[in-house]
Amino acid sequence: MTRPARVKGLHHLTLVTRDMDEMVRFFNEVLGILLVKIDHNFDRPEQKHYFFGDGEGQPGTLVTFFEILDLPENILGPGGMHHVAFWVQDEDALRAQIKHLDGMGIGHSEIIDRIYFKSLYFRGPEDLLIEFATEGPGFPEEESL
């Protein structure tokens, strides 16, 4: 029997939006993630493909978007997405983001202890749910499924 390829982690995440200008502003100003490249969609060359990330295109740092003006309203269901979680170093980073969000007048959750990590939630354009999640402490090795 053949085995599937070993997955090393996420390479990138591609989302769709109705308003690319607003998404660029949000990623740059609110998340501090820069637009690093605009290319074309290789499956639809007439459509632009927007890349946000670390500036070097490193796998695991990229979030990309297609702008589709006639998207239906957000519907959570099979094949849909609930939220996007970004990895931050620690609780100090969460507190810094709270201060940043407060300064921009953007509502957010309190810091939530998820036992394995801590989280902060807030909404972006088109009701996109964003999570900032800390690095640790992680899942204990001895804990069973």
TORDOMAR-938663 format. One record per residue: residue number from 1; z, y, x of N, C-alpha, C in turn. Coordinates in nm, 3 decimals. Layout:
% residues N
REC pos     n_z     n_y     n_x    ca_z    ca_y    ca_x     c_z     c_y     c_x
REC NUM       Z       Y       X       Z       Y       X       Z       Y       X
...
END
This chain:
% residues 145
REC pos     n_z     n_y     n_x    ca_z    ca_y    ca_x     c_z     c_y     c_x
REC   1   0.000  -0.118   0.084   0.000   0.000   0.000   0.000   0.125   0.089
REC   2  -0.079   0.223   0.053  -0.082   0.348   0.129   0.039   0.434   0.094
REC   3   0.070   0.525   0.184   0.183   0.615   0.162   0.130   0.758   0.150
REC   4   0.195   0.840   0.069   0.151   0.980   0.059   0.181   1.055   0.189
REC   5   0.112   1.166   0.207   0.137   1.251   0.323   0.281   1.301   0.320
REC   6   0.341   1.314   0.435   0.478   1.365   0.444   0.477   1.516   0.423
REC   7   0.546   1.562   0.322   0.554   1.704   0.291   0.657   1.768   0.383
REC   8   0.618   1.876   0.449   0.706   1.947   0.541   0.778   2.063   0.474
REC   9   0.732   2.105   0.358   0.790   2.219   0.287   0.680   2.291   0.211
REC  10   0.716   2.399   0.145   0.616   2.478   0.074   0.531   2.556   0.173
REC  11   0.402   2.559   0.150   0.311   2.638   0.232   0.301   2.779   0.175
REC  12   0.268   2.788   0.047   0.262   2.917  -0.023   0.274   2.892  -0.172
REC  13   0.295   2.998  -0.244   0.305   2.995  -0.389   0.203   3.094  -0.440
REC  14   0.119   3.054  -0.535   0.020   3.145  -0.592   0.053   3.167  -0.739
REC  15   0.062   3.293  -0.777   0.093   3.334  -0.913  -0.022   3.418  -0.967
REC  16  -0.017   3.448  -1.095  -0.116   3.536  -1.156  -0.045   3.654  -1.220
REC  17  -0.116   3.766  -1.230  -0.060   3.887  -1.288  -0.168   3.961  -1.365
REC  18  -0.127   4.042  -1.461  -0.218   4.131  -1.531  -0.228   4.267  -1.463
REC  19  -0.131   4.300  -1.376  -0.123   4.435  -1.318  -0.092   4.425  -1.168
REC  20  -0.196   4.413  -1.088  -0.177   4.396  -0.944  -0.115   4.518  -0.880
REC  21  -0.150   4.639  -0.926  -0.091   4.760  -0.868   0.061   4.759  -0.882
REC  22   0.109   4.721  -0.999   0.254   4.715  -1.022   0.318   4.604  -0.939
REC  23   0.249   4.492  -0.924   0.304   4.382  -0.845   0.312   4.421  -0.697
REC  24   0.211   4.492  -0.646   0.214   4.539  -0.507   0.332   4.633  -0.488
REC  25   0.351   4.727  -0.580   0.463   4.820  -0.570   0.595   4.745  -0.570
REC  26   0.611   4.650  -0.662   0.735   4.573  -0.673   0.764   4.493  -0.546
REC  27   0.665   4.421  -0.497   0.686   4.340  -0.376   0.719   4.429  -0.256
REC  28   0.648   4.541  -0.240   0.673   4.631  -0.127   0.807   4.702  -0.139
REC  29   0.830   4.769  -0.251   0.945   4.858  -0.265   1.074   4.787  -0.305
REC  30   1.066   4.687  -0.390   1.186   4.621  -0.441   1.224   4.501  -0.355
REC  31   1.125   4.419  -0.321   1.153   4.298  -0.243   1.139   4.319  -0.093
REC  32   1.069   4.423  -0.052   1.048   4.445   0.091   0.953   4.344   0.153
REC  33   0.868   4.286   0.070   0.767   4.189   0.116   0.632   4.260   0.111
REC  34   0.565   4.267   0.223   0.446   4.350   0.233   0.318   4.278   0.195
REC  35   0.225   4.354   0.140   0.089   4.305   0.118   0.024   4.297   0.255
REC  36  -0.013   4.177   0.298  -0.063   4.158   0.434  -0.213   4.129   0.440
REC  37  -0.271   4.093   0.326  -0.414   4.061   0.327  -0.468   4.063   0.186
REC  38  -0.592   4.109   0.172  -0.667   4.094   0.047  -0.795   4.021   0.084
REC  39  -0.817   3.909   0.020  -0.934   3.826   0.046  -1.001   3.802  -0.089
REC  40  -1.087   3.703  -0.096  -1.145   3.665  -0.223  -1.097   3.524  -0.258
REC  41  -1.099   3.495  -0.385  -1.066   3.362  -0.434  -1.183   3.271  -0.396
REC  42  -1.157   3.169  -0.317  -1.265   3.082  -0.271  -1.329   3.004  -0.385
REC  43  -1.257   2.986  -0.496  -1.314   2.917  -0.612  -1.390   3.012  -0.703
REC  44  -1.354   3.141  -0.699  -1.420   3.246  -0.779  -1.439   3.367  -0.688
REC  45  -1.546   3.372  -0.611  -1.563   3.478  -0.511  -1.557   3.620  -0.567
REC  46  -1.583   3.638  -0.695  -1.577   3.773  -0.754  -1.433   3.820  -0.777
REC  47  -1.337   3.731  -0.761  -1.195   3.761  -0.787  -1.122   3.781  -0.654
REC  48  -1.039   3.887  -0.646  -0.961   3.912  -0.525  -0.838   3.822  -0.519
REC  49  -0.795   3.794  -0.396  -0.676   3.711  -0.370  -0.584   3.794  -0.281
REC  50  -0.466   3.827  -0.331  -0.371   3.914  -0.264  -0.262   3.830  -0.197
REC  51  -0.233   3.858  -0.071  -0.135   3.782   0.007  -0.017   3.872   0.047
REC  52   0.103   3.829   0.014   0.226   3.895   0.057   0.296   3.801   0.153
REC  53   0.360   3.854   0.257   0.430   3.764   0.348   0.486   3.834   0.470
REC  54   0.501   3.756   0.575   0.566   3.803   0.698   0.472   3.875   0.793
REC  55   0.347   3.891   0.757   0.252   3.960   0.842   0.177   3.869   0.936
REC  56   0.226   3.747   0.956   0.161   3.652   1.046   0.099   3.535   0.970
REC  57   0.118   3.532   0.839   0.061   3.424   0.758   0.127   3.290   0.780
REC  58   0.253   3.290   0.819   0.323   3.165   0.847   0.348   3.088   0.718
REC  59   0.317   2.957   0.716   0.349   2.877   0.599   0.497   2.892   0.562
REC  60   0.521   2.897   0.433   0.657   2.912   0.384   0.696   3.057   0.362
REC  61   0.614   3.151   0.408   0.646   3.294   0.390   0.553   3.360   0.289
REC  62   0.450   3.291   0.246   0.346   3.354   0.166   0.364   3.336   0.016
REC  63   0.346   3.447  -0.056   0.332   3.447  -0.201   0.200   3.517  -0.227
REC  64   0.111   3.452  -0.301  -0.019   3.511  -0.327  -0.039   3.532  -0.476
REC  65  -0.132   3.620  -0.509  -0.159   3.654  -0.649  -0.308   3.663  -0.675
REC  66  -0.345   3.625  -0.797  -0.474   3.658  -0.856  -0.445   3.753  -0.971
REC  67  -0.527   3.856  -0.986  -0.514   3.946  -1.102  -0.611   3.896  -1.209
REC  68  -0.555   3.863  -1.325  -0.634   3.818  -1.439  -0.594   3.906  -1.556
REC  69  -0.682   3.998  -1.594  -0.647   4.102  -1.691  -0.622   4.048  -1.831
REC  70  -0.687   3.940  -1.870  -0.673   3.890  -2.007  -0.579   3.769  -2.017
REC  71  -0.476   3.768  -1.935  -0.377   3.660  -1.943  -0.304   3.664  -2.076
REC  72  -0.273   3.547  -2.134  -0.189   3.547  -2.254  -0.045   3.584  -2.218
REC  73   0.036   3.611  -2.318   0.177   3.641  -2.295   0.244   3.522  -2.227
REC  74   0.352   3.552  -2.153   0.427   3.447  -2.084   0.480   3.345  -2.184
REC  75   0.451   3.219  -2.158   0.501   3.110  -2.241   0.562   3.007  -2.147
REC  76   0.692   2.983  -2.161   0.757   2.883  -2.078   0.731   2.746  -2.140
REC  77   0.674   2.657  -2.063   0.644   2.524  -2.114   0.586   2.438  -2.004
REC  78   0.529   2.323  -2.041   0.474   2.233  -1.941   0.375   2.305  -1.849
REC  79   0.393   2.286  -1.720   0.305   2.350  -1.622   0.340   2.494  -1.595
REC  80   0.436   2.549  -1.668   0.476   2.687  -1.648   0.578   2.699  -1.536
REC  81   0.619   2.821  -1.512   0.714   2.847  -1.404   0.834   2.921  -1.462
REC  82   0.954   2.885  -1.419   1.075   2.951  -1.465   1.110   3.071  -1.378
REC  83   1.116   3.052  -1.245   1.151   3.163  -1.156   1.102   3.137  -1.014
REC  84   1.106   3.242  -0.934   1.073   3.232  -0.791   1.201   3.263  -0.714
REC  85   1.239   3.176  -0.621   1.359   3.196  -0.541   1.320   3.227  -0.397
REC  86   1.375   3.336  -0.345   1.354   3.374  -0.206   1.481   3.344  -0.127
REC  87   1.465   3.294  -0.008   1.574   3.253   0.079   1.621   3.374   0.158
REC  88   1.751   3.403   0.150   1.812   3.508   0.230   1.925   3.446   0.313
REC  89   1.966   3.516   0.417   2.060   3.460   0.513   2.196   3.426   0.453
REC  90   2.258   3.525   0.386   2.397   3.505   0.346   2.435   3.600   0.232
REC  91   2.562   3.595   0.196   2.611   3.678   0.087   2.601   3.827   0.119
REC  92   2.610   3.865   0.245   2.590   4.005   0.283   2.450   4.052   0.244
REC  93   2.350   3.965   0.260   2.213   3.999   0.220   2.205   4.018   0.069
REC  94   2.278   3.936  -0.007   2.281   3.952  -0.152   2.344   4.087  -0.190
REC  95   2.453   4.121  -0.124   2.519   4.250  -0.152   2.427   4.367  -0.116
REC  96   2.353   4.355  -0.008   2.259   4.460   0.030   2.149   4.474  -0.076
REC  97   2.103   4.361  -0.130   2.000   4.367  -0.234   2.056   4.428  -0.361
REC  98   2.182   4.399  -0.395   2.244   4.461  -0.512   2.245   4.613  -0.496
REC  99   2.284   4.660  -0.381   2.287   4.804  -0.354   2.146   4.863  -0.368
REC 100   2.048   4.794  -0.315   1.908   4.838  -0.324   1.863   4.843  -0.470
REC 101   1.891   4.737  -0.545   1.851   4.732  -0.686   1.921   4.841  -0.766
REC 102   2.051   4.860  -0.742   2.126   4.965  -0.812   2.063   5.101  -0.784
REC 103   2.024   5.126  -0.659   1.962   5.253  -0.623   1.829   5.275  -0.690
REC 104   1.762   5.167  -0.728   1.632   5.177  -0.795   1.645   5.167  -0.947
REC 105   1.771   5.152  -0.996   1.792   5.141  -1.140   1.745   5.010  -1.199
REC 106   1.746   4.903  -1.120   1.701   4.772  -1.167   1.823   4.686  -1.195
REC 107   1.832   4.634  -1.317   1.944   4.549  -1.356   1.939   4.415  -1.283
REC 108   2.055   4.351  -1.272   2.065   4.225  -1.199   2.189   4.150  -1.243
REC 109   2.195   4.023  -1.208   2.314   3.943  -1.232   2.420   3.980  -1.129
REC 110   2.537   3.926  -1.147   2.637   3.927  -1.041   2.598   3.817  -0.942
REC 111   2.664   3.810  -0.830   2.643   3.699  -0.737   2.703   3.574  -0.802
REC 112   2.623   3.469  -0.811   2.664   3.346  -0.878   2.683   3.236  -0.774
REC 113   2.798   3.172  -0.777   2.827   3.062  -0.685   2.769   2.933  -0.743
REC 114   2.668   2.880  -0.678   2.602   2.757  -0.722   2.656   2.635  -0.647
REC 115   2.770   2.647  -0.586   2.838   2.545  -0.506   2.765   2.522  -0.373
REC 116   2.635   2.492  -0.378   2.558   2.462  -0.258   2.499   2.587  -0.193
REC 117   2.495   2.696  -0.268   2.444   2.825  -0.221   2.486   2.930  -0.323
REC 118   2.462   3.056  -0.293   2.493   3.165  -0.386   2.363   3.235  -0.423
REC 119   2.359   3.286  -0.547   2.235   3.342  -0.601   2.256   3.478  -0.665
REC 120   2.149   3.554  -0.668   2.139   3.681  -0.737   2.007   3.679  -0.813
REC 121   2.009   3.720  -0.941   1.888   3.717  -1.023   1.856   3.857  -1.075
REC 122   1.726   3.885  -1.086   1.679   4.009  -1.148   1.535   3.987  -1.192
REC 123   1.485   4.078  -1.275   1.350   4.065  -1.331   1.253   4.161  -1.263
REC 124   1.131   4.112  -1.245   1.024   4.193  -1.191   0.921   4.224  -1.298
REC 125   0.805   4.274  -1.257   0.698   4.303  -1.353   0.662   4.180  -1.434
REC 126   0.621   4.205  -1.557   0.578   4.098  -1.648   0.688   3.995  -1.668
REC 127   0.814   4.040  -1.659   0.932   3.957  -1.684   0.950   3.844  -1.582
REC 128   0.891   3.858  -1.464   0.904   3.757  -1.359   1.050   3.749  -1.314
REC 129   1.111   3.631  -1.328   1.250   3.611  -1.287   1.254   3.581  -1.137
REC 130   1.328   3.665  -1.064   1.340   3.653  -0.919   1.483   3.610  -0.885
REC 131   1.496   3.516  -0.794   1.625   3.475  -0.742   1.627   3.498  -0.591
REC 132   1.735   3.554  -0.541   1.763   3.554  -0.397   1.872   3.451  -0.378
REC 133   1.848   3.351  -0.294   1.943   3.241  -0.272   1.982   3.234  -0.125
REC 134   2.112   3.216  -0.100   2.161   3.212   0.038   2.128   3.079   0.105
REC 135   2.142   3.081   0.235   2.110   2.966   0.319   2.207   2.850   0.301
REC 136   2.332   2.875   0.276   2.426   2.764   0.280   2.531   2.770   0.172
REC 137   2.618   2.674   0.169   2.639   2.570   0.270   2.541   2.453   0.261
REC 138   2.465   2.442   0.154   2.368   2.333   0.141   2.429   2.210   0.076
REC 139   2.353   2.104   0.070   2.396   1.980   0.008   2.465   1.891   0.111
REC 140   2.585   1.841   0.080   2.653   1.751   0.174   2.574   1.621   0.190
REC 141   2.565   1.571   0.312   2.492   1.447   0.338   2.552   1.328   0.266
REC 142   2.684   1.328   0.252   2.750   1.211   0.193   2.743   1.209   0.040
REC 143   2.693   1.316  -0.021   2.686   1.321  -0.167   2.570   1.237  -0.215
REC 144   2.596   1.149  -0.311   2.490   1.062  -0.363   2.411   1.133  -0.472
REC 145   2.294   1.078  -0.500   2.214   1.129  -0.611   2.282   1.091  -0.736
END
